[in-house]
């Protein structure tokens, strides 16, 4: 089995899965080759493990909702001259089993064994539940 590590990140400003999809379709959130990216201040020290099959898991309103396979890490120099890391991911957002996550800043490493599993194919195409209902069900362990 390949050794990899995932990242987990709050989708700040997103109120739903659809908001995240809409944001990633904007030019501002894309690389020159049209892939979604998230620019962050810190460069992951475990880059090799991330690029060996890792995904970025997105937390929307306190609930882990989906993931994207990480393709590469690009260097971005801001207008302030500071080096930043663009986490470039696959365009496909994969729905995962809902899991509660408390707020945190930046991104965190997420071990594969601690990562929520993907939803079965049939459920991945369902309309997402309203955020509050999703959170309530996750709190009682139904999702």
C-alpha positions, 0 to 999 in steps of 0.5 A: 500500500502506498504511503500518503497523507490527506489535508483537511481545510475549512471552505471559508465563505461556503454555505453549502457544497454547491457554493464550493462548486461555484467558487471553484468554477471562478477564474480567481480559484483556478490555475492557468490550466483551469484546475481548482486551486487553494492558495495558502500561506504555509507549504506542507512539509509532507509534500511527497506523501500528499502527492502520493495519492492524498486528497483535500477534504473540505469542511463546509459549515462544520461538516466534512462534505467532500474531497478532491484528489491533490494533483500538485503544489504550485509556488505562488508569489503574492503582490506582497512578494511573499511565497505561498503554496497553491494546492492544485486539485482534480476538478472532481469533487467526491462526496464523503460521509458527513463528519462533524469538524470543529473550526480550525485555522489553515489546513491540517494533515488528515490520516487516511484511517481518520478520513471519512469514506466516500459515499457509495456511487448511488448516494453521491448523486443525491441532492445534498441535505440542508446544512443544518439537517446534515449537521444534526444527523451527524451529531447523532451519528446517523450519517 
